[in-house]
Amino acid sequence: MEELICSVEFLRSRRELVARVSSEAGGVREYRAPAAGQVIEQVVDDLQEEFESAPVT
């Protein structure tokens, strides 16, 4: 059985890329950076921390 553990949306404005991340453990948060690589790195780091510390069910 599959279970949704997080949702990630990427939006682009004229000046920056915005990532909106939503998860049960971390709630909703946003990351902003002028370059895609920077915002993606922020999201990956955050989710990696969150999932490494989460208990396995």
ZIJO-V890887 format. One record per residue. N is the residue number from 1. RES is the residue in one small letter. OMEGA is omega in degrees with one decimal (none if undefined). Layout:
N_RES_OMEGA, N_RES_OMEGA
//
This chain:
1_m_179.3, 2_e_-178.8, 3_e_177.1, 4_l_-179.3, 5_i_175.2, 6_c_177.5, 7_s_180.0, 8_v_176.5, 9_e_175.0, 10_f_-179.6, 11_l_179.1, 12_r_170.8, 13_s_-179.7, 14_r_-173.2, 15_r_-173.4, 16_e_173.2, 17_l_-179.6, 18_v_174.2, 19_a_174.8, 20_r_-178.0, 21_v_178.0, 22_s_175.5, 23_s_-178.9, 24_e_-176.9, 25_a_-173.7, 26_g_-177.2, 27_g_-179.6, 28_v_176.8, 29_r_-178.8, 30_e_175.6, 31_y_-178.9, 32_r_176.4, 33_a_-179.9, 34_p_-177.9, 35_a_-178.1, 36_a_-179.0, 37_g_-179.0, 38_q_-177.9, 39_v_177.6, 40_i_177.3, 41_e_177.9, 42_q_-179.3, 43_v_-179.1, 44_v_179.5, 45_d_-178.8, 46_d_-178.9, 47_l_177.7, 48_q_176.5, 49_e_-177.5, 50_e_-175.5, 51_f_176.5, 52_e_-178.7, 53_s_-178.7, 54_a_176.8, 55_p_178.6, 56_v_-179.9, 57_t_none
//
